[in-house]
Amino acid sequence: MMRPQTVVMAMACTLALSACAVGPNYHRPAAPPAPVFKEEKGWTPATPARIASEDWWSIYHDPVLSSLENQVAVSNQNLKAAVASYYAAREAVGVTRGSLFPSIGLGAGGTRSGGSGGLNQGTAGFLSSGSTTRTLYDANANGSWDLDIWGKIRRELQSDEAKAQASAADVAAARLSAQASLAEDYFELRAAEQELRLLETSAQDYRVSLQIAQNRVNAGVTTMADVYTARTQLENTVAQENTVELTRAKLEHAIAVLIGRAPSELTLAQGRFTSTVPVVPAGLPSQLLLRRPDIAVAERDLESANAQIGVAEAAWFPSLTLSGSYGYEASSLSTLIRASNSVWSFGPSLAETLFDGGATVAQTREARALYDSAVATYRQTVLSAFQQVEDDLATLRYLQTEYAQDSQALADARRSEALSLNQYKAGVADYATVLTAQTARLNTQINALSVQEQRLVASADLIDAIGGGWNSARLRTSNDGVTESLASTVR
């Protein structure tokens, strides 16, 4: 039997060895350099909006939009799926962490055995004994411990923790994507409503023009051609209203699904179309690495892949397992628990693979190749993030100029329409001139509305591109960046 001092020394040596872990330690690779955003140079919003929290939609000052956005985190089904996946990843960490500790169990049983006969040695030699039976009862406590000498389990734990944090970032990415999509659909819906109002107003104006043409025909100063032209213009405008109403209906259905409701359960009242476009400064590219959930996902996947190299390399070294048991064995259940019936065992076991056909070499190379792939994916994610921000900044800058030009063009179109109509009433211009002026005015109005809609959508997309109010530092907190209100959606 081993002396207690020997056992203590062996355990101390084992713990000392377990302080090391094979495989490379993780260091975040350098991302593509970008000191500033090119498209932000020379363009400073007059009154930039600041995002103070993840409730970024409040900068639009629209209570209906805010009410809808608040329902995304509660009812969006894609988001619930992401949260459930996060919980699964977090529990996988607990499974791996449990492998660091001994496994202890209890057991009890009874066995009855026998044979058809045999030879027993007696005083007169070997005699036939006939059939025999035997009953044996046992009760024991047993345990085993796979010692993580080379750090394989710790590397697996590091990998699982990184995966759980990546899953938490996936939740943030899914939430931000749903919120940005809802805001964009909402702005497009309000723009469709505004276009309907423009078409309805134009239809009223065209009815007036039709009546003027009819009066001139009755007075004998023009032909029915003017009436038919005016009527065609009116009918085309009314038909166009149906197309816009269909667009609005589809957008309302999309919003309902984003907040986790059936389209039949959501009816949005007509609302105003905002004329103010809040612009959020993009900040520095270096900040983008901390604020984008998708970048955090790629970076956490990278650390997980790095840890898997250590897991693969640990296969080169022998595994050590300590196992032992203590219990009782007796042929009678009533006398089982007695000191004289106690049995015990304890001992280490060492295992090493001598030949596996190159599988360990291939696994190590595979892990390193997957790490290289994760590095490339991380850098590509960063580049794509920079591109999205640059695109949105350019969009906002050029659309701002275009909207100012469209506003001036609309003022000129309205003056041209008024002059043409007055000239037609006076008989010094034909109806084709009026038709051209009215069509130009309506098209200019719709173009200006479309540009304003694109500016609002681009502003929401820019907020999405810079990560909203999220920050990757939250991944290091106790709940891995998943808020309790969000986590409760799947409880």
VEXTORDREN-746519 format. One line per 2 residues: number of its first residue (from 1); their letters; for each residue x, y, z of C-alpha. Coordinates in nm, 3 decimals, padded with zeros to 5 digits. Each point is the difference from the previous one (the first is absolute). Example, Ala and Ser with C-alpha at 12.3 -4.5 7.8 and 13.67 -1.06 7.14 Angstrom:
BEGIN
1) AS) 01.230,-00.450,00.780; 00.137,00.344,-00.066
***
This chain:
BEGIN
1) MM) 00.000,00.000,00.000; 00.134,00.346,-00.096
3) RP) 00.096,00.228,00.284; -00.197,00.328,00.032
5) QT) 00.316,00.205,-00.057; 00.057,-00.178,-00.330
7) VV) -00.355,00.065,-00.116; 00.026,00.371,00.089
9) MA) 00.330,00.035,-00.185; -00.145,-00.175,-00.306
11) MA) -00.302,00.230,00.000; 00.223,00.308,00.034
13) CT) 00.212,-00.110,-00.294; -00.312,-00.064,-00.204
15) LA) -00.143,00.346,00.072; 00.334,00.159,-00.084
17) LS) 00.009,-00.178,-00.334; -00.361,00.098,-00.069
19) AC) 00.097,00.367,00.011; 00.137,-00.033,-00.352
21) AV) -00.210,-00.033,-00.313; 00.124,-00.098,-00.342
23) GP) -00.087,00.204,-00.305; 00.039,00.372,-00.078
25) NY) -00.141,00.266,00.230; -00.252,00.227,-00.169
27) HR) 00.087,00.345,-00.130; -00.242,00.199,-00.210
29) PA) 00.142,00.039,-00.351; 00.048,00.342,-00.150
31) AP) -00.298,00.125,-00.198; 00.031,00.192,-00.328
33) PA) 00.111,00.356,00.088; -00.242,00.289,-00.051
35) PV) 00.077,00.309,00.212; -00.309,00.193,-00.118
37) FK) -00.302,-00.049,-00.221; 00.065,00.153,-00.342
39) EE) -00.360,00.096,-00.069; -00.034,00.191,00.328
41) KG) 00.268,00.253,-00.095; -00.130,00.346,-00.062
43) WT) -00.351,-00.085,00.111; -00.113,00.086,00.350
45) PA) -00.371,-00.022,00.087; -00.132,00.325,00.143
47) TP) -00.165,-00.160,00.302; 00.120,-00.362,00.020
49) AR) -00.204,-00.237,00.211; 00.174,-00.193,00.275
51) IA) -00.086,-00.358,00.084; 00.006,-00.027,00.376
53) SE) -00.136,-00.354,00.027; -00.133,-00.290,-00.201
55) DW) -00.333,00.184,-00.036; 00.150,00.177,-00.301
57) WS) -00.334,00.048,-00.175; -00.094,00.268,00.253
59) IY) 00.205,00.250,-00.205; -00.285,00.002,-00.256
61) HD) -00.249,00.124,00.262; -00.278,-00.224,-00.133
63) PV) -00.209,-00.164,00.275; -00.154,-00.254,-00.239
65) LS) 00.343,-00.112,-00.119; 00.123,-00.021,00.359
67) SL) -00.300,-00.213,00.099; 00.065,-00.241,-00.288
69) EN) 00.373,-00.021,00.069; -00.060,-00.088,00.364
71) QV) -00.201,-00.303,-00.113; 00.287,-00.144,-00.205
73) AV) 00.199,-00.121,00.301; -00.310,-00.156,00.152
75) SN) -00.169,-00.174,-00.291; 00.232,-00.038,-00.301
77) QN) 00.030,-00.373,-00.067; 00.343,00.014,-00.166
79) LK) 00.128,00.181,00.305; -00.152,-00.261,00.230
81) AA) 00.178,-00.271,-00.198; 00.330,00.187,00.039
83) VA) -00.052,00.034,00.375; -00.078,-00.371,00.032
85) SY) 00.319,-00.082,-00.193; 00.192,00.224,00.239
87) YA) -00.134,-00.190,00.300; 00.098,-00.329,-00.164
89) AR) 00.353,00.131,-00.061; 00.025,00.123,00.357
91) EA) -00.102,-00.338,00.139; 00.257,-00.168,-00.226
93) VG) 00.261,00.196,00.194; -00.131,-00.157,00.320
95) VT) 00.027,-00.348,-00.152; 00.363,00.055,-00.091
97) RG) 00.083,00.164,00.333; -00.137,-00.306,00.179
99) SL) 00.270,-00.211,-00.168; 00.264,00.184,00.204
101) FP) -00.127,-00.158,00.322; -00.015,-00.358,00.128
103) SI) -00.301,-00.215,-00.076; -00.142,-00.166,00.314
105) GL) -00.277,-00.256,00.015; -00.172,-00.252,00.223
107) GA) -00.091,-00.355,-00.085; -00.169,-00.301,00.160
109) GG) -00.105,-00.338,-00.126; -00.057,-00.365,00.068
111) TR) 00.117,-00.293,-00.212; -00.105,-00.363,00.018
113) SG) 00.213,-00.245,-00.195; 00.039,-00.375,-00.031
115) GS) 00.132,-00.290,-00.207; -00.107,-00.351,-00.109
117) GG) 00.269,-00.177,00.201; 00.371,-00.042,00.057
119) LN) 00.268,-00.189,00.192; 00.087,00.095,00.357
121) QG) 00.298,-00.139,00.186; -00.092,-00.183,00.318
123) TA) 00.179,-00.232,00.249; -00.051,-00.293,-00.231
125) GF) 00.107,00.173,-00.319; -00.208,00.177,-00.270
127) LS) -00.374,-00.047,00.026; -00.290,00.120,-00.211
129) SG) -00.171,00.289,00.179; -00.314,00.041,-00.218
131) ST) -00.151,00.342,-00.076; 00.106,00.305,00.203
133) TR) -00.150,00.348,00.049; 00.139,00.316,00.154
135) TL) -00.146,00.340,00.092; 00.215,00.312,00.025
137) YD) -00.113,00.347,00.106; 00.205,00.317,-00.043
139) AN) -00.023,00.373,00.066; 00.269,00.247,-00.098
141) AN) 00.099,00.356,-00.075; 00.219,00.051,-00.305
143) GS) 00.171,00.288,-00.167; 00.223,00.083,-00.294
145) WD) 00.189,00.310,-00.104; 00.141,00.073,-00.345
147) LD) 00.289,00.229,00.089; 00.033,00.289,-00.241
149) IW) 00.379,-00.006,00.003; 00.046,00.135,-00.353
151) GK) -00.291,00.244,00.006; -00.225,-00.176,-00.251
153) IR) -00.314,00.049,00.208; 00.096,00.359,00.078
155) RE) 00.048,00.072,-00.369; -00.341,-00.156,-00.069
157) LQ) -00.145,00.219,00.274; 00.164,00.308,-00.152
159) SD) -00.145,-00.095,-00.338; -00.350,-00.053,00.143
161) EA) 00.011,00.328,00.191; 00.096,00.184,-00.318
163) KA) -00.286,-00.174,-00.183; -00.244,00.104,00.273
165) QA) 00.117,00.360,-00.027; -00.033,-00.021,-00.378
167) SA) -00.355,-00.126,00.051; -00.070,00.296,00.229
169) AD) 00.127,00.230,-00.274; -00.226,-00.186,-00.244
171) VA) -00.293,00.097,00.222; 00.106,00.365,-00.014
173) AA) 00.046,-00.023,-00.377; -00.342,-00.161,-00.049
175) RL) -00.166,00.261,00.220; 00.171,00.293,-00.174
177) SA) -00.079,-00.141,-00.343; -00.369,-00.043,00.087
179) QA) -00.017,00.348,00.149; 00.168,00.162,-00.301
181) SL) -00.224,-00.193,-00.241; -00.306,00.112,00.190
183) AE) 00.111,00.365,-00.008; 00.070,-00.019,-00.373
185) DY) -00.337,-00.165,-00.070; -00.171,00.259,00.219
187) FE) 00.155,00.293,-00.188; -00.091,-00.157,-00.333
189) LR) -00.358,-00.051,00.124; -00.030,00.365,00.106
191) AA) 00.148,00.105,-00.336; -00.262,-00.211,-00.179
193) EQ) -00.271,00.175,00.201; 00.144,00.338,-00.096
195) EL) 00.011,-00.103,-00.365; -00.366,-00.099,00.023
197) RL) -00.080,00.345,00.133; 00.192,00.159,-00.289
199) LE) -00.187,-00.214,-00.253; -00.336,00.079,00.160
201) TS) 00.077,00.373,-00.011; 00.113,-00.027,-00.361
203) AQ) -00.315,-00.194,-00.087; -00.207,00.286,00.141
205) DY) 00.199,00.247,-00.210; -00.047,-00.217,-00.308
207) RV) -00.374,-00.008,00.060; 00.002,00.377,-00.004
209) SL) 00.200,-00.004,-00.326; -00.248,-00.249,-00.146
211) QI) -00.289,00.227,00.089; 00.177,00.298,-00.158
213) AQ) 00.057,-00.200,-00.319; -00.365,-00.107,-00.004
215) NR) -00.114,00.362,00.045; 00.220,00.112,-00.289
217) VN) -00.147,-00.273,-00.218; -00.351,00.113,00.095
219) AG) 00.098,00.357,-00.091; 00.125,-00.120,-00.338
221) VT) 00.356,00.128,00.048; 00.172,-00.343,00.004
223) TM) -00.058,-00.362,-00.101; -00.081,-00.320,00.186
225) AD) 00.365,-00.096,-00.033; 00.077,00.218,00.301
227) VY) -00.271,-00.173,00.201; 00.131,-00.345,-00.083
229) TA) 00.355,00.105,00.084; -00.106,00.143,00.337
231) RT) -00.208,-00.310,00.075; 00.292,-00.232,-00.085
233) QL) 00.229,00.192,00.232; -00.253,-00.028,00.282
235) EN) -00.060,-00.372,-00.052; 00.373,-00.078,-00.008
237) TV) 00.047,00.184,00.327; -00.285,-00.187,00.170
239) AQ) 00.144,-00.330,-00.124; 00.339,00.095,00.138
241) EN) -00.160,00.040,00.342; -00.086,-00.371,00.000
243) TV) 00.365,-00.094,-00.058; 00.115,00.216,00.289
245) EL) -00.272,-00.139,00.228; 00.123,-00.352,-00.080
247) TR) 00.354,00.101,00.094; -00.123,00.142,00.330
249) AK) -00.197,-00.318,00.078; 00.307,-00.219,-00.057
251) LE) 00.214,00.223,00.222; -00.260,-00.019,00.276
253) HA) 00.006,-00.380,-00.026; 00.380,00.000,00.025
255) IA) -00.009,00.217,00.311; -00.251,-00.236,00.162
257) VL) 00.229,-00.298,-00.053; 00.300,00.190,00.137
259) IG) -00.184,00.056,00.327; -00.110,-00.363,00.013
261) RA) -00.364,00.044,-00.095; -00.216,-00.127,-00.283
263) PS) -00.064,00.264,-00.269; -00.373,-00.017,00.073
265) EL) 00.068,00.113,00.358; 00.167,00.330,-00.087
267) TL) -00.163,00.309,-00.150; 00.198,00.323,00.006
269) AQ) -00.185,00.326,-00.019; 00.108,00.260,-00.252
271) GR) 00.289,00.207,00.135; 00.218,00.290,-00.095
273) FT) 00.312,-00.032,-00.210; 00.287,00.167,00.181
275) ST) 00.194,00.271,-00.179; 00.295,-00.016,00.242
277) VP) 00.284,-00.243,-00.061; 00.218,-00.044,00.310
279) VV) 00.355,-00.090,-00.098; 00.224,-00.196,00.232
281) PA) 00.376,00.060,-00.030; 00.177,-00.322,-00.090
283) GL) 00.287,00.060,00.241; 00.340,-00.162,-00.049
285) PS) 00.051,-00.331,-00.182; 00.177,-00.135,00.308
287) QL) -00.321,00.046,00.197; -00.185,-00.203,-00.260
289) LL) 00.198,-00.309,00.102; -00.156,00.023,00.345
291) RR) -00.354,00.098,-00.098; -00.093,-00.239,-00.280
293) PD) -00.153,-00.329,00.124; 00.096,-00.183,-00.319
295) IA) 00.365,00.100,00.048; -00.023,-00.126,00.358
297) VA) -00.139,-00.331,-00.129; 00.287,-00.039,-00.246
299) ER) 00.258,00.089,00.265; -00.145,-00.241,00.257
301) DL) -00.012,-00.276,-00.262; 00.367,00.075,-00.063
303) ES) 00.091,-00.057,00.366; -00.202,-00.321,00.000
305) AN) 00.190,-00.124,-00.304; 00.330,00.093,00.165
307) AQ) -00.088,-00.205,00.308; -00.084,-00.300,-00.218
309) IG) 00.365,-00.009,-00.111; 00.095,-00.074,00.362
311) VA) -00.268,-00.267,00.019; 00.143,-00.170,-00.309
313) EA) 00.362,00.027,00.119; -00.088,-00.153,00.338
315) AW) -00.058,-00.330,-00.180; 00.378,-00.035,-00.032
317) FP) 00.037,-00.046,00.376; -00.109,-00.283,00.230
319) SL) -00.320,00.024,00.203; 00.000,-00.069,00.374
321) TL) -00.305,-00.117,00.192; -00.030,-00.055,00.375
323) SG) -00.269,-00.244,00.109; -00.098,-00.155,00.329
325) SY) -00.283,-00.161,00.190; -00.096,-00.094,00.353
327) GY) -00.283,-00.230,00.106; -00.118,-00.327,00.149
329) EA) -00.055,-00.352,-00.130; -00.175,-00.283,00.185
331) SS) -00.205,-00.312,-00.065; -00.268,00.117,00.241
333) LS) -00.183,00.329,-00.029; -00.037,00.028,00.379
335) TL) 00.376,-00.012,00.054; 00.098,00.215,-00.302
337) IR) 00.100,00.319,00.183; 00.282,-00.130,00.218
339) AS) 00.363,00.094,00.022; 00.102,-00.355,-00.071
341) NS) -00.184,00.011,-00.334; 00.152,00.327,-00.126
343) VW) 00.186,00.013,-00.329; 00.182,00.286,-00.171
345) SF) 00.205,00.080,-00.306; 00.203,00.298,-00.120
347) GP) 00.243,00.056,-00.281; 00.098,00.206,-00.301
349) SL) -00.025,-00.105,-00.362; 00.212,00.138,-00.280
351) AE) -00.095,-00.024,-00.370; 00.191,00.108,-00.308
353) TL) -00.078,-00.053,-00.367; 00.302,-00.146,-00.178
355) FD) -00.142,-00.020,-00.350; -00.319,00.139,-00.153
357) GG) 00.084,00.015,-00.368; 00.079,00.374,00.003
359) AT) -00.336,00.103,00.144; 00.157,00.221,00.270
361) VA) 00.219,00.176,-00.255; -00.302,00.060,-00.224
363) QT) -00.212,00.127,00.290; 00.269,00.250,00.099
365) RE) 00.036,00.123,-00.357; -00.377,00.023,-00.032
367) AR) -00.023,00.212,00.317; 00.267,00.238,-00.127
369) AL) -00.167,00.027,-00.340; -00.333,00.078,00.165
371) YD) 00.174,00.268,00.207; 00.146,00.157,-00.316
373) SA) -00.348,-00.007,-00.152; -00.142,00.172,00.310
375) VA) 00.269,00.270,-00.025; -00.095,00.070,-00.361
377) TY) -00.371,00.001,00.090; 00.064,00.247,00.284
379) RQ) 00.194,00.238,-00.224; -00.258,-00.027,-00.277
381) TV) -00.276,00.078,00.252; 00.189,00.311,00.105
383) LS) 00.048,00.108,-00.361; -00.369,-00.055,-00.076
385) AF) -00.093,00.205,00.307; 00.222,00.287,-00.117
387) QQ) -00.160,-00.022,-00.345; -00.353,00.014,00.141
389) VE) 00.079,00.308,00.206; 00.173,00.172,-00.292
391) DD) -00.297,-00.082,-00.227; -00.249,00.144,00.247
393) LA) 00.207,00.314,00.056; 00.026,00.053,-00.375
395) TL) -00.371,-00.064,-00.043; -00.094,00.253,00.266
397) RY) 00.239,00.260,-00.137; -00.113,-00.024,-00.362
399) LQ) -00.368,-00.033,00.084; 00.020,00.312,00.214
401) TE) 00.117,00.194,-00.305; -00.253,-00.168,-00.227
403) YA) -00.288,00.081,00.235; 00.093,00.368,-00.002
405) QD) 00.003,-00.005,-00.381; -00.334,-00.184,-00.015
407) SQ) -00.154,00.257,00.236; 00.102,00.282,-00.232
409) AL) -00.123,-00.195,-00.302; -00.335,-00.058,00.169
411) AD) -00.045,00.373,00.065; 00.069,00.071,-00.369
413) AR) -00.235,-00.278,-00.111; -00.284,00.143,00.207
415) RS) 00.050,00.345,-00.152; 00.008,-00.149,-00.350
417) EA) -00.321,-00.193,00.063; -00.183,00.308,00.125
419) LS) 00.110,00.210,-00.298; -00.093,-00.271,-00.252
421) LN) -00.346,-00.046,00.149; -00.067,00.375,-00.003
423) QY) 00.114,00.021,-00.362; -00.229,-00.290,-00.095
425) KA) -00.295,00.170,00.168; 00.080,00.316,-00.195
427) GV) 00.019,-00.197,-00.325; 00.364,00.083,-00.077
429) AD) 00.135,-00.353,00.069; -00.119,-00.348,-00.092
431) YA) -00.081,-00.275,00.248; 00.320,-00.190,-00.083
433) TV) 00.194,00.279,00.170; -00.213,-00.037,00.314
435) LT) 00.038,-00.376,-00.006; 00.378,00.023,-00.026
437) AQ) 00.022,00.247,00.288; -00.231,-00.201,00.228
439) TA) 00.185,-00.325,-00.072; 00.336,00.166,00.066
441) RL) -00.124,00.139,00.331; -00.133,-00.337,00.121
443) NT) 00.312,-00.187,-00.106; 00.221,00.255,00.174
445) QI) -00.207,-00.030,00.317; 00.031,-00.380,-00.005
447) NA) 00.375,00.022,-00.069; 00.051,00.236,00.292
449) LS) -00.203,-00.232,00.223; 00.203,-00.300,-00.116
451) VQ) 00.327,00.178,00.080; -00.127,00.093,00.345
453) EQ) -00.104,-00.362,00.056; 00.344,-00.122,-00.110
455) RL) 00.167,00.243,00.241; -00.202,-00.134,00.293
457) VA) 00.070,-00.360,-00.099; 00.371,00.078,-00.040
459) SA) 00.012,00.160,00.344; -00.149,-00.314,00.156
461) DL) 00.237,-00.215,-00.202; 00.295,00.208,00.122
463) ID) -00.107,-00.058,00.360; -00.013,-00.370,-00.080
465) AI) 00.342,00.022,-00.167; 00.166,00.154,00.307
467) GG) -00.161,-00.248,00.238; -00.277,00.210,00.150
469) GW) 00.064,00.054,00.369; 00.164,-00.340,00.051
471) NS) 00.361,-00.054,00.108; 00.204,-00.320,00.000
473) AR) 00.122,00.073,00.353; -00.336,-00.138,00.114
475) LR) 00.113,-00.347,-00.109; 00.234,-00.006,00.301
477) TS) -00.281,00.058,00.248; -00.173,-00.271,00.200
479) ND) -00.289,-00.036,-00.244; 00.216,00.028,-00.315
481) GV) -00.186,00.307,-00.121; -00.346,-00.159,-00.004
483) TE) -00.226,00.221,00.210; -00.243,-00.151,00.245
485) SL) -00.297,00.149,-00.184; 00.118,-00.165,-00.321
487) AS) 00.091,-00.327,00.167; -00.346,-00.023,00.152
489) TV) -00.154,-00.037,-00.344; 00.088,-00.369,-00.010
491) R) -00.045,-00.086,00.367
***
